[in-house]
Amino acid sequence: MVSAELTPLESAVLGKLLEKRGEPFDAIREQLAHASVSSRKFTGVGFFTHFAIAPEAPIRRDLRDTELGDVGAKIPGLVDDAGFLLFIRDGVILFLEGYTYGDAAWPDPITEFSVFET
């Protein structure tokens, strides 16, 4: 499902976000199998990981524009949990956003974490 370019945290978050069965989750999981990381930007309080989708990837143009985000993570160094949003536009996975609550700095590197549903 996930590219080797994803960090362990990104991979775990995407797995948790997409563990449900049925649509739109099945279509998004299938599309992720054809995705790679095109860029990653750290903001100081989070990150944006953008995806490139291979031409042969299945695109479901009938999927509504949406953000999936019922996942959080406990990360050492953060007082509060981290949150995540996966942005989908016009049936295409665009990017994953990770963020802290408040003004907490995003830890680097992240070697330990636990991902959970919110």
C-alpha distances in whole Angstrom, upper triangle without the diagonal:
4,7,10,12,11,13,13,14,12,9,11,12,9,8,12,12,10,11,14,14,16,16,15,12,11,11,10,6,7,8,6,4,8,9,11,13,16,18,19,22,24,26,28,27,23,21,19,16,16,13,14,13,14,16,15,12,13,15,17,20,21,19,21,21,20,19,17,18,19,18,20,20,23,24,27,29,28,31,29,25,23,21,18,18,15,17,16,19,20,17,15,13,16,15,15,18,19,23,26,28,32,32,31,30,26,26,25,24,22,21,22,20,20,17,19,19,22
4,7,8,7,10,10,12,9,6,10,11,8,8,12,12,11,13,16,17,18,18,17,14,14,14,11,9,10,10,6,6,8,7,8,10,13,15,15,19,20,23,25,24,20,18,16,13,13,11,12,12,13,17,16,13,15,17,19,21,23,20,22,21,20,18,17,18,19,17,19,18,21,21,24,26,26,29,27,23,21,19,16,16,14,16,16,19,21,18,15,13,14,13,13,16,17,20,23,26,29,30,28,27,23,23,22,20,19,19,19,18,18,16,18,19,22
4,5,6,9,11,13,10,8,12,13,11,12,15,16,15,17,20,21,22,21,20,17,17,16,14,12,12,11,8,7,8,7,6,7,11,13,14,17,19,22,24,24,20,17,16,12,12,10,11,11,12,16,15,14,16,18,20,23,25,22,24,23,22,20,19,20,22,20,21,20,23,22,25,27,27,30,28,25,22,21,18,18,15,17,18,20,22,19,16,13,14,14,13,17,17,21,24,27,30,30,28,26,23,23,21,19,18,19,20,19,20,19,21,22,25
4,5,8,9,12,11,9,12,14,13,14,17,18,17,19,22,23,25,25,23,20,20,20,17,15,16,15,12,11,12,10,8,9,12,14,14,17,19,23,24,24,21,18,17,13,14,13,13,14,15,19,19,17,20,21,24,26,28,26,28,26,25,23,22,22,24,21,22,21,23,22,24,26,26,29,28,25,22,22,20,20,18,20,21,23,25,23,20,17,17,16,15,18,18,22,25,28,31,30,28,26,22,21,19,18,17,17,18,19,20,19,22,24,26
4,7,9,11,10,9,13,14,13,15,18,18,18,20,23,25,26,26,24,21,21,21,18,16,17,16,12,12,12,10,7,6,9,10,10,14,16,19,21,21,18,15,14,10,11,10,12,13,15,18,19,17,20,21,24,26,28,26,27,25,24,22,21,21,23,21,21,20,22,20,23,24,24,28,27,24,21,21,18,18,17,18,20,22,24,22,19,16,15,14,13,16,16,20,22,26,28,28,26,23,20,19,17,16,15,16,18,18,20,19,22,24,26
4,6,8,6,6,9,10,10,12,14,15,15,17,20,22,24,23,21,19,20,19,16,14,16,15,11,12,13,10,8,7,10,11,10,13,14,17,19,19,15,13,12,9,11,10,12,14,16,20,20,18,20,21,23,25,27,24,25,23,22,19,18,18,19,17,17,16,18,17,20,21,21,25,23,20,17,17,14,15,14,16,18,20,23,21,18,14,14,12,11,13,13,16,19,23,25,25,23,21,17,17,15,14,13,14,15,15,16,15,18,20,22
4,5,5,6,9,10,11,12,14,15,17,18,21,24,26,26,24,21,22,22,19,17,19,18,14,15,17,14,12,10,13,12,10,13,13,16,17,17,14,12,12,10,13,13,16,18,20,23,24,22,24,24,26,28,30,27,27,25,23,20,19,18,19,16,16,14,16,14,16,18,18,22,21,18,15,16,14,16,15,18,20,23,26,24,21,17,17,14,12,13,12,15,17,21,23,23,20,18,14,14,12,10,9,10,12,12,14,13,17,19,21
4,6,5,6,9,10,11,12,14,15,16,20,22,25,25,23,20,21,22,19,17,19,19,15,16,18,16,14,13,17,16,14,16,16,19,19,18,15,14,15,13,16,16,19,20,22,26,26,23,25,26,27,29,31,27,28,26,24,21,19,18,18,15,14,12,14,13,15,17,18,21,20,17,15,15,14,16,16,19,21,25,27,25,22,19,19,16,14,15,13,16,18,21,24,24,21,19,15,14,13,11,9,9,9,9,11,11,14,17,20
4,5,5,6,9,10,11,12,14,15,19,22,24,24,22,19,21,22,18,17,20,19,16,17,19,17,15,14,17,16,13,15,14,16,17,15,12,12,13,12,15,16,19,20,23,26,27,24,25,25,26,28,29,26,26,24,22,18,16,15,15,12,11,9,11,10,13,15,14,18,16,13,11,12,11,13,14,17,19,23,26,24,22,18,18,14,11,12,10,12,14,17,20,20,18,16,13,12,12,11,8,9,9,7,9,8,12,14,16
4,5,5,6,8,10,10,12,14,17,20,22,21,19,17,18,19,15,14,17,16,12,14,16,13,12,11,14,13,11,13,13,16,17,16,12,10,10,9,11,12,15,17,19,23,23,20,22,22,23,25,26,23,23,21,19,16,14,13,14,11,11,11,13,13,16,18,17,20,18,15,12,12,9,11,10,14,16,19,22,20,18,14,14,11,8,9,9,12,14,18,21,21,19,18,14,14,14,13,11,12,12,11,12,10,13,14,16
4,6,5,6,9,10,11,12,15,18,20,20,18,15,16,17,14,12,15,14,11,12,14,12,12,11,15,15,14,16,17,19,20,19,16,14,14,11,13,13,16,16,18,22,22,19,20,21,22,24,26,22,23,22,20,17,15,14,15,12,13,12,15,15,18,20,20,23,21,17,15,14,12,13,12,15,17,20,23,20,18,14,15,13,11,13,12,16,18,21,24,25,22,21,17,17,17,15,13,13,13,12,12,10,13,15,17
4,6,5,6,9,10,10,14,17,20,20,19,15,17,18,15,13,16,17,13,15,17,16,16,15,19,18,17,19,18,21,21,19,16,15,16,14,16,16,19,20,22,25,25,22,22,23,24,26,27,23,24,23,20,17,14,13,13,10,11,10,12,13,16,19,18,20,19,15,13,13,11,13,13,16,18,22,25,22,20,17,18,15,12,14,12,15,17,19,23,24,22,21,17,17,17,16,13,13,12,9,9,7,10,12,15
4,5,5,6,9,10,13,16,18,18,17,14,16,17,14,13,16,16,13,15,18,15,16,15,18,17,15,17,17,18,19,17,14,13,13,12,15,15,18,19,22,25,25,21,22,22,22,24,25,21,21,20,17,14,11,10,10,7,8,8,12,12,16,18,17,19,17,13,11,10,8,9,9,13,15,19,22,20,18,14,15,13,9,10,9,12,14,17,20,21,20,19,16,16,17,16,13,14,13,10,9,7,8,10,12
4,5,5,6,8,11,14,16,15,14,11,13,13,10,9,12,12,9,12,14,12,13,13,16,16,15,17,18,20,21,19,16,14,13,12,13,12,15,16,18,21,21,17,18,18,19,21,21,18,19,17,15,12,10,10,11,9,11,12,15,16,20,22,20,23,20,17,14,12,9,10,8,12,13,17,19,17,15,11,13,11,8,11,11,15,17,20,23,24,23,22,19,19,20,19,16,17,16,14,13,10,11,12,14
4,6,5,6,9,12,15,15,14,11,12,14,11,9,12,13,10,12,15,14,15,16,19,20,19,21,21,23,24,22,19,18,17,15,17,16,18,18,20,23,22,19,19,19,20,22,23,19,21,20,17,15,12,12,12,10,12,13,16,17,21,23,22,24,22,18,16,14,12,13,11,15,16,19,22,19,17,14,16,15,12,15,14,18,20,22,26,27,25,25,21,21,22,21,18,18,17,14,12,10,11,11,14
4,5,5,8,12,14,15,14,11,13,15,13,11,15,16,13,15,18,17,18,18,22,22,20,22,22,23,24,22,19,18,18,17,18,18,21,20,23,26,25,21,21,21,21,23,23,20,20,20,17,14,11,10,9,7,9,11,14,16,19,22,20,22,19,16,14,12,11,12,11,15,16,20,22,20,19,16,18,16,13,14,14,16,18,20,23,25,24,24,21,21,22,21,18,18,16,13,11,7,7,7,11
4,6,8,11,13,13,11,9,11,13,10,10,14,14,12,15,17,16,17,17,20,20,19,21,21,22,23,21,18,17,16,15,16,16,19,19,21,24,23,20,19,19,18,20,20,16,17,16,13,10,7,7,7,6,10,12,15,17,21,23,21,23,20,16,14,11,9,9,8,12,13,16,19,16,16,13,15,13,11,12,13,15,17,19,23,25,23,24,21,22,23,22,19,20,19,16,14,10,9,8,10
4,5,8,10,10,9,6,8,10,8,7,10,12,10,12,15,15,17,17,20,21,21,23,23,25,26,24,21,19,18,17,17,16,18,17,20,22,21,17,16,16,16,18,18,15,16,16,13,12,9,10,10,10,13,15,19,21,24,26,25,26,23,20,18,15,12,12,10,13,13,16,18,15,15,12,15,14,13,15,16,19,21,23,26,28,27,27,24,25,25,25,22,22,21,18,16,13,12,11,14
4,7,10,11,11,8,9,12,11,9,12,14,13,14,18,17,19,20,24,24,24,26,26,28,29,26,23,22,21,20,21,19,22,20,22,25,23,20,19,19,19,21,21,18,19,19,17,15,12,12,11,11,14,16,19,21,25,27,25,27,24,20,19,17,15,15,13,16,16,20,22,18,18,16,19,18,16,18,18,21,23,24,28,30,29,29,26,26,27,26,23,23,21,18,16,12,12,10,14
4,7,9,9,6,8,11,11,10,13,15,15,16,19,19,22,23,26,27,26,28,28,30,31,28,25,24,23,22,22,21,23,22,24,26,24,20,19,19,18,20,19,16,17,18,16,15,12,13,11,12,16,18,21,24,27,30,28,29,26,22,21,18,16,16,14,17,16,20,21,18,18,17,20,19,18,20,20,23,25,26,29,32,31,31,28,29,30,29,26,26,24,21,19,15,14,11,14
4,7,8,6,6,10,11,10,12,15,15,16,19,20,23,24,27,28,28,30,31,33,34,32,28,27,26,24,24,22,24,22,23,25,23,19,17,18,16,19,18,15,17,19,17,17,14,16,15,16,20,22,25,27,31,33,31,33,30,26,25,22,20,19,17,19,17,20,21,17,18,18,21,21,20,22,23,26,28,29,33,35,34,34,31,32,33,32,29,29,28,25,22,19,17,15,18
4,6,6,6,8,10,10,12,14,15,17,19,20,23,25,27,29,29,31,32,34,35,33,30,28,26,25,24,22,24,21,23,24,22,18,16,16,14,16,15,13,15,17,16,17,14,17,16,18,22,24,28,30,34,36,34,35,32,28,27,24,21,19,17,18,16,19,19,15,17,17,20,21,21,23,25,27,30,31,34,37,36,36,33,34,35,35,32,32,31,28,25,22,20,18,20
3,5,5,6,8,10,11,12,14,16,18,18,22,23,25,27,27,29,31,32,34,32,28,27,25,23,22,20,21,19,21,21,20,16,13,13,10,13,11,9,11,13,13,14,13,16,16,18,22,24,28,30,34,36,34,35,32,28,26,23,20,18,15,16,13,15,15,12,14,14,18,19,19,22,23,26,29,30,33,35,35,35,32,34,35,34,32,32,31,28,26,22,21,18,20
4,6,6,6,9,10,11,12,15,16,16,20,21,23,24,25,27,28,29,31,29,26,24,22,20,19,18,19,17,19,20,19,15,12,11,9,11,10,7,9,11,10,11,10,14,15,16,20,23,27,28,32,34,32,33,30,26,24,21,18,15,13,13,10,12,12,9,11,11,15,16,16,19,21,24,27,28,31,33,33,33,30,32,32,32,30,31,30,27,25,21,20,18,19
4,6,5,6,9,10,10,13,15,15,18,19,22,23,23,25,27,28,30,28,24,23,21,19,19,17,18,16,18,20,19,15,13,13,11,14,13,10,12,13,12,12,10,13,13,14,18,20,24,26,30,31,29,31,28,24,22,19,16,14,12,13,11,14,15,12,12,11,15,15,15,18,19,22,25,26,30,32,31,31,28,29,30,30,27,28,27,24,22,18,17,15,17
4,6,5,6,9,10,11,13,15,18,20,22,24,25,27,29,31,33,31,27,25,23,21,20,18,19,16,17,18,16,13,11,12,11,14,14,12,14,16,15,15,13,16,17,18,21,23,27,28,32,34,32,34,31,28,25,22,19,18,15,16,14,16,16,12,13,13,17,18,17,21,22,25,28,30,33,35,34,34,31,32,32,31,29,29,28,26,24,21,20,18,21
4,6,5,6,9,10,11,13,16,18,20,23,23,26,28,30,32,30,27,25,22,20,18,16,16,13,14,15,14,10,8,8,7,11,11,9,12,14,13,15,13,17,18,19,22,24,28,30,33,35,33,35,32,29,26,23,20,17,14,14,11,13,13,9,10,10,14,16,17,20,22,25,29,30,34,35,34,34,31,32,32,32,29,30,30,27,26,22,22,20,22
4,5,5,6,9,10,10,14,15,17,19,20,22,24,26,28,27,23,21,18,16,15,12,13,11,13,15,14,10,9,9,9,12,12,10,12,12,12,12,11,14,15,16,19,21,25,26,30,31,30,32,29,25,23,20,16,14,10,11,9,11,12,9,8,7,11,12,13,16,18,22,25,27,30,31,31,30,27,28,28,28,26,27,27,24,23,19,20,18,20
4,5,5,7,9,10,13,15,18,20,20,23,25,27,29,27,24,21,19,16,16,13,14,12,14,16,14,11,10,11,12,15,16,13,16,16,15,15,13,15,16,16,19,21,24,25,29,31,29,32,29,25,23,20,17,15,12,13,12,15,16,12,11,10,13,14,14,17,19,22,25,28,31,32,31,30,27,28,28,27,25,25,25,23,21,18,19,18,20
4,5,5,7,9,13,16,18,21,22,25,27,29,31,30,26,24,21,18,17,14,14,11,12,13,11,8,7,9,10,14,15,14,17,17,17,17,16,19,20,20,23,24,28,29,32,34,33,35,32,29,26,24,20,18,15,16,14,16,16,12,11,11,14,16,16,20,22,26,29,31,34,35,34,33,30,31,30,29,27,28,28,26,25,22,22,21,24
4,5,5,7,10,13,15,17,19,22,24,26,29,28,24,21,19,16,14,11,10,7,9,10,9,6,6,7,9,12,14,12,15,15,15,16,15,18,20,20,23,24,27,28,32,33,32,34,32,28,25,23,19,17,13,13,11,13,13,10,8,8,11,13,14,18,20,24,27,30,33,34,33,32,28,29,29,28,27,27,28,26,25,22,23,22,24
4,5,5,8,10,13,15,16,19,22,24,26,25,22,19,16,13,12,9,10,8,10,12,12,8,10,11,13,15,17,15,17,16,16,15,14,16,18,18,20,21,24,25,28,30,29,31,29,25,22,20,17,15,12,13,12,14,15,12,10,8,11,11,12,16,18,21,25,27,30,31,30,29,25,26,25,25,23,24,24,22,22,19,20,20,22
4,6,8,12,14,17,18,22,24,27,29,28,24,22,19,16,15,11,11,9,9,12,11,8,10,12,14,17,19,17,20,20,19,19,18,20,21,20,23,23,26,27,30,32,31,34,32,28,25,23,20,19,15,16,15,17,18,15,13,11,14,15,15,19,21,24,28,30,33,34,33,31,28,28,27,26,24,25,25,24,23,21,22,22,25
4,7,10,12,16,18,21,24,27,29,29,25,22,19,15,14,10,8,6,6,8,8,5,8,10,14,16,19,17,20,20,20,20,19,21,23,23,25,26,29,29,32,33,33,36,33,30,27,25,21,20,16,16,15,16,17,14,11,11,13,14,16,19,22,25,29,31,34,35,34,32,28,29,28,27,26,26,27,26,26,24,25,25,28
4,7,9,12,14,17,20,23,25,25,21,18,15,12,10,6,6,5,6,10,10,8,11,12,14,17,19,17,19,18,18,17,17,19,22,21,22,23,26,26,29,30,30,33,31,27,24,22,18,17,13,14,13,15,16,13,10,9,10,11,12,16,18,22,25,28,31,31,30,28,25,26,25,24,23,24,25,24,24,22,24,24,26
4,6,9,11,15,18,21,23,23,20,16,14,10,9,6,5,7,8,12,13,11,14,15,18,20,22,21,22,20,20,19,19,20,23,21,23,23,26,25,27,29,28,31,30,27,23,22,18,17,14,15,15,17,18,16,13,11,11,11,12,15,17,21,24,28,30,30,29,26,23,24,22,21,21,22,23,23,24,22,24,25,27
4,6,7,11,14,17,20,20,16,13,10,7,6,5,6,9,11,15,16,14,17,17,20,21,24,22,23,20,20,18,18,19,22,20,21,21,24,22,25,26,25,29,27,24,21,20,16,16,13,14,15,17,19,18,14,11,10,9,10,13,15,18,21,25,27,27,25,23,20,20,19,18,18,20,22,21,22,21,23,24,25
4,7,10,14,17,20,20,17,13,11,8,6,5,5,9,11,14,17,15,18,18,21,21,24,22,23,21,20,19,20,21,24,23,23,23,26,25,27,28,27,30,29,26,23,21,18,17,15,15,16,16,18,18,14,12,10,10,12,14,16,19,23,26,28,27,26,24,21,22,20,20,20,22,24,24,25,24,26,27,28
4,7,10,13,16,17,14,10,8,6,5,7,9,12,15,18,20,19,21,21,23,23,26,24,24,21,21,19,20,20,23,22,22,22,24,23,25,25,24,28,26,24,20,20,17,16,15,15,16,17,20,20,16,14,11,9,11,12,14,17,20,23,25,24,23,20,18,19,17,17,18,21,23,22,24,23,25,26,27
4,7,10,12,14,11,7,6,4,6,9,12,15,18,21,23,21,23,23,25,25,28,25,25,22,21,18,19,19,21,20,19,19,21,19,21,21,21,24,23,21,17,17,14,14,14,14,17,18,21,21,18,15,12,9,9,10,11,13,16,20,21,20,19,17,14,15,14,14,15,18,20,19,21,20,23,24,24
4,6,9,11,9,5,5,7,9,12,15,18,21,24,26,24,26,25,27,27,29,26,26,22,21,19,20,19,22,20,19,19,21,19,21,20,19,22,21,20,16,16,14,15,15,15,18,20,23,23,20,17,14,11,11,10,10,12,15,18,19,17,17,14,12,14,13,14,15,18,20,20,22,21,23,24,25
4,6,8,6,4,7,9,12,15,18,21,24,27,29,27,29,28,29,30,32,29,28,24,23,20,20,19,21,19,18,17,18,16,18,16,16,19,18,17,14,14,14,15,16,17,20,22,25,25,22,19,16,13,12,10,9,10,12,15,16,14,13,10,8,10,10,12,13,16,18,18,20,20,22,23,23
4,5,5,6,8,11,14,17,20,24,27,30,32,29,31,30,31,30,32,29,28,24,22,20,20,19,21,20,18,18,19,17,18,16,15,18,17,17,14,14,14,15,17,17,21,22,26,26,24,20,17,14,13,10,10,9,10,13,13,11,11,9,8,11,12,14,15,19,20,19,22,21,23,24,23
4,6,8,11,14,17,20,24,27,30,33,35,32,34,33,34,34,35,32,31,27,25,22,22,20,22,20,18,17,17,15,16,13,13,15,15,15,13,14,15,17,19,20,24,25,29,29,27,23,21,17,16,13,11,9,9,12,12,9,8,6,6,9,10,12,14,17,18,18,21,20,23,24,23
4,7,11,14,17,20,24,27,30,33,35,32,33,32,32,32,33,30,28,25,23,19,20,17,19,17,15,14,15,13,14,12,10,13,12,12,10,11,12,14,17,18,22,24,28,28,26,22,20,16,14,11,8,6,6,8,9,7,6,5,5,8,11,13,13,17,17,16,18,18,20,21,20
4,7,10,13,17,20,23,26,29,31,28,29,28,29,29,30,27,26,23,20,17,17,15,17,15,13,12,14,12,14,13,11,14,13,12,8,9,9,11,14,15,19,21,25,25,22,19,17,13,11,7,5,4,6,10,11,10,9,8,5,9,10,12,12,15,16,15,16,16,18,19,18
4,6,10,13,17,19,23,26,28,25,26,25,26,27,28,25,24,21,19,16,16,15,17,15,14,14,16,14,17,16,15,18,16,15,11,11,9,11,12,13,17,19,22,22,19,16,14,10,8,6,5,7,10,13,15,14,13,11,8,11,11,13,12,16,17,16,18,16,19,19,19
4,6,10,13,16,20,22,24,22,23,22,23,23,25,22,21,18,16,14,14,14,17,16,15,16,18,17,20,20,18,21,19,17,13,12,10,10,10,10,14,15,19,19,16,13,10,7,6,5,7,9,12,15,17,17,16,15,12,14,14,16,15,18,20,18,19,18,20,20,20
4,7,10,13,16,19,21,19,20,19,21,22,24,21,21,18,17,14,15,15,18,16,16,16,19,18,21,21,20,23,21,19,15,14,11,11,10,10,13,15,18,18,14,11,9,5,5,6,8,12,15,18,20,20,19,17,14,16,15,16,15,18,19,18,19,17,20,20,21
4,7,10,13,16,18,16,18,17,19,19,21,19,19,16,16,14,15,16,19,18,19,20,23,22,25,25,24,27,25,22,18,17,13,12,10,10,11,13,15,15,11,9,6,4,7,9,12,15,18,21,23,23,23,21,18,20,19,19,19,21,23,22,23,20,22,22,23
4,6,10,13,15,12,14,14,16,17,20,17,18,16,16,15,15,17,20,19,20,21,24,24,27,27,26,29,27,24,21,19,15,14,11,10,11,12,14,13,9,7,6,6,8,11,14,18,21,24,27,26,26,24,21,22,21,21,21,23,24,23,23,21,23,23,24
4,7,9,12,10,13,13,16,16,20,18,19,17,18,17,18,20,23,23,24,25,28,27,30,31,30,33,31,28,24,22,19,17,14,13,13,13,14,13,10,8,8,9,12,15,18,21,25,28,30,30,29,27,24,26,24,24,24,26,27,26,27,24,26,26,28
4,6,8,6,9,9,13,14,17,16,18,17,17,18,18,21,23,23,25,26,29,29,32,33,32,35,33,30,26,24,20,18,15,14,12,13,13,11,8,8,9,11,14,17,20,24,27,30,32,33,32,30,27,28,27,27,26,28,29,27,28,25,27,26,28
4,5,5,9,10,14,15,19,18,21,20,21,21,22,24,27,26,28,29,32,32,35,36,35,38,36,33,30,27,24,22,18,17,16,16,16,14,11,11,13,15,17,21,24,27,31,34,36,36,35,34,30,31,30,29,29,30,31,30,30,28,30,29,31
4,6,8,9,13,14,18,18,20,20,22,23,23,26,29,29,31,32,36,35,39,40,39,42,39,36,33,30,26,24,20,19,17,16,15,14,12,13,14,17,20,23,27,30,34,36,39,39,38,37,34,35,33,33,32,33,35,34,34,31,32,32,34
4,6,9,12,14,17,18,21,21,22,23,24,27,29,29,31,32,36,36,39,40,40,42,40,37,33,31,27,25,21,20,18,18,16,14,13,14,16,19,21,25,28,31,35,37,40,41,40,38,35,36,35,34,33,34,35,34,33,31,32,31,33
4,6,10,12,15,15,18,18,19,20,20,23,25,25,28,29,33,33,36,38,36,39,37,33,30,27,24,21,18,17,14,15,14,11,10,11,13,16,18,22,25,28,32,34,37,38,37,36,32,33,32,32,30,31,32,31,30,27,28,28,30
4,7,10,12,12,15,16,17,19,19,22,24,25,28,30,33,34,37,39,37,40,37,34,30,28,24,21,18,17,14,14,12,9,9,11,14,17,19,23,25,29,32,34,37,38,38,37,34,35,34,34,32,33,33,32,31,28,28,27,29
4,6,9,9,12,13,15,17,17,21,23,24,27,29,33,33,37,38,37,39,36,33,29,26,23,20,16,14,11,11,9,6,6,9,12,15,18,21,24,27,31,33,36,37,37,36,33,34,34,34,32,34,34,32,31,28,28,26,28
4,5,6,9,11,13,15,16,20,22,23,27,29,33,34,38,39,37,39,36,32,29,26,23,19,16,14,11,10,8,5,7,10,13,16,18,22,25,28,31,33,35,37,37,36,34,35,35,35,34,35,35,32,31,28,28,26,27
4,5,8,10,12,15,17,21,23,25,28,31,34,35,39,40,38,40,37,33,30,27,23,20,17,14,10,9,5,4,8,11,13,17,19,22,25,28,32,33,35,37,37,37,34,36,36,37,35,37,37,34,33,30,29,27,28
4,6,9,12,15,16,20,22,24,28,31,34,36,40,41,38,40,37,33,31,27,24,20,17,15,12,10,7,6,10,13,16,19,21,23,26,29,32,33,36,37,38,38,35,38,38,38,36,38,38,35,33,30,29,26,27
4,7,8,11,13,16,18,21,24,27,31,32,36,37,35,36,33,30,27,23,20,17,14,12,8,8,7,5,9,11,13,16,17,20,23,25,28,29,32,34,34,34,32,34,35,35,33,35,34,31,30,26,25,23,23
4,6,10,11,15,17,20,23,26,30,31,35,36,33,35,31,28,26,22,19,15,13,11,8,7,7,7,10,12,13,16,17,19,22,24,27,27,30,32,32,33,31,33,34,35,33,35,34,31,30,26,25,22,22
4,7,10,13,16,19,21,24,28,29,33,33,31,32,29,26,23,20,17,13,11,8,6,5,6,7,9,10,11,13,14,16,19,21,24,25,27,29,29,30,28,30,31,32,30,33,32,29,28,25,24,21,21
4,7,10,12,15,18,21,24,26,30,30,27,29,25,23,20,16,13,10,8,6,5,7,9,9,10,10,11,12,12,13,16,18,21,21,24,26,27,27,25,28,29,30,28,30,29,26,25,21,20,18,17
4,6,10,12,14,17,21,22,26,27,24,25,22,19,16,12,10,6,5,5,6,9,12,12,11,10,10,10,9,10,12,14,17,18,21,23,23,23,21,24,25,26,24,26,26,22,21,18,17,15,14
4,6,8,12,15,18,20,24,25,22,24,20,17,15,11,8,5,5,7,8,11,14,13,13,11,12,11,9,10,12,14,17,17,21,23,23,23,21,23,24,25,22,24,23,20,18,15,14,11,12
4,5,8,12,15,17,21,22,19,20,17,13,11,8,6,4,6,9,11,15,18,17,16,13,14,12,10,9,10,11,14,14,18,20,20,20,18,20,22,23,20,22,21,17,16,12,11,9,8
4,7,11,14,17,20,22,19,19,16,13,11,8,8,8,10,13,15,18,21,19,19,16,17,16,13,12,12,13,15,15,18,21,20,22,20,21,23,24,21,22,20,16,14,11,9,6,5
4,7,11,13,17,18,16,17,14,10,9,6,6,8,10,13,16,19,22,21,20,17,18,15,12,11,10,11,13,13,17,20,18,19,17,18,20,20,17,18,16,13,11,7,6,4,5
4,7,10,13,15,12,13,10,6,5,5,6,10,12,16,18,22,25,24,23,19,19,16,13,12,9,10,10,11,15,17,15,16,14,15,17,18,15,16,14,10,8,6,5,6,6
4,6,10,12,10,11,9,6,5,7,8,12,14,18,21,24,28,26,25,21,21,18,14,13,10,10,10,11,15,16,14,15,12,12,15,15,11,13,10,6,5,4,6,9,9
4,7,9,8,9,8,5,7,9,12,16,18,22,25,28,31,30,28,25,25,21,17,16,12,12,10,12,15,16,13,14,12,12,14,14,11,12,9,6,5,7,8,11,12
4,6,6,8,9,7,7,11,13,17,19,22,26,29,32,31,29,25,25,21,17,16,12,11,10,12,15,15,12,12,9,8,11,11,7,9,6,5,7,9,11,14,15
4,6,8,10,9,10,14,16,20,23,26,29,32,36,35,32,29,28,24,21,19,15,14,12,14,16,16,12,12,10,8,10,10,8,9,7,7,10,12,15,18,18
4,6,9,10,11,15,17,21,23,26,30,33,36,36,33,30,28,24,21,19,15,13,11,13,14,13,9,9,8,6,9,10,9,11,10,10,13,15,17,20,20
4,5,7,8,11,14,18,21,24,27,30,34,33,31,28,26,23,19,17,13,11,8,9,10,10,7,8,8,7,11,12,11,13,12,10,12,14,15,18,17
4,7,9,13,16,20,23,26,29,32,36,35,34,30,29,25,22,19,15,13,9,9,10,10,8,10,11,11,15,16,14,16,14,13,14,15,16,18,17
4,7,10,13,17,20,23,26,29,33,32,31,27,26,23,20,17,13,11,7,6,8,10,8,11,11,12,16,17,15,17,15,13,13,13,14,15,13
4,7,10,14,17,20,23,27,30,29,28,24,24,20,17,14,11,9,7,7,10,12,10,12,11,12,15,16,13,15,13,10,10,10,10,12,10
4,7,11,14,17,20,23,27,26,24,21,20,16,13,10,7,6,5,7,10,12,10,11,9,11,13,15,12,14,13,10,10,9,10,12,11
4,7,11,13,17,20,23,23,21,18,17,14,11,8,6,5,6,8,11,13,12,13,11,14,16,17,15,17,16,12,12,10,10,10,9
4,7,10,13,16,20,19,18,14,14,10,7,5,4,6,9,11,14,16,15,15,13,15,17,17,15,17,17,14,13,10,11,11,10
4,6,10,13,16,16,14,11,11,8,6,5,7,9,12,13,16,18,18,18,16,18,20,20,18,21,20,17,16,13,13,12,12
4,7,10,13,12,11,8,8,6,4,6,9,12,15,17,20,21,21,21,18,20,21,22,20,22,21,19,18,15,15,14,14
4,7,10,10,9,6,6,5,6,8,11,14,17,19,21,23,23,23,20,23,23,24,23,25,25,22,22,19,19,17,17
4,7,6,5,5,6,8,9,12,15,18,21,23,25,26,27,26,24,26,27,27,26,28,28,25,24,21,21,19,20
4,5,5,7,7,10,12,14,18,20,24,25,27,28,29,29,26,29,29,30,29,31,31,29,28,25,25,23,23
4,6,9,10,13,16,18,21,24,27,29,31,32,33,32,30,33,33,33,32,34,34,32,31,28,28,26,26
4,7,9,12,15,18,21,24,27,29,31,33,33,32,30,32,32,32,31,33,33,30,29,26,26,24,24
4,6,9,12,15,19,22,25,27,30,31,31,30,27,29,29,29,28,30,30,28,27,24,25,23,24
4,6,9,12,15,18,22,24,27,28,27,26,24,26,25,25,24,26,26,24,24,21,21,20,21
4,7,10,14,17,20,22,25,25,25,24,22,24,24,24,23,25,26,24,24,21,22,21,22
4,6,10,13,17,19,22,22,22,21,18,20,20,20,20,22,23,21,21,18,20,19,20
4,7,10,14,16,19,20,19,18,15,17,17,18,17,19,19,17,17,15,16,16,17
4,7,10,13,15,16,16,15,12,15,16,17,16,18,19,16,17,15,16,16,16
4,7,10,13,13,13,12,9,12,13,14,13,16,15,13,14,12,14,14,14
4,7,9,10,9,9,8,11,13,15,13,17,16,14,15,14,15,15,14
4,6,7,6,7,7,10,13,15,13,16,16,14,15,14,15,16,14
4,7,7,9,10,13,16,18,17,20,18,16,16,16,16,16,14
4,6,9,11,14,17,20,19,22,21,19,20,19,19,20,17
4,6,9,12,15,18,18,21,21,19,21,21,22,22,20
4,6,9,12,15,14,18,17,16,18,18,20,21,20
4,6,9,12,12,16,16,16,18,19,21,22,21
4,7,9,9,13,13,13,15,16,18,20,20
4,6,6,10,11,11,14,16,18,21,21
3,5,9,11,12,16,17,20,23,24
4,6,9,11,15,16,20,23,24
4,6,7,11,13,16,19,21
4,7,10,13,17,20,22
4,7,10,14,17,19
4,7,10,14,15
4,7,10,12
4,7,10
4,6
4
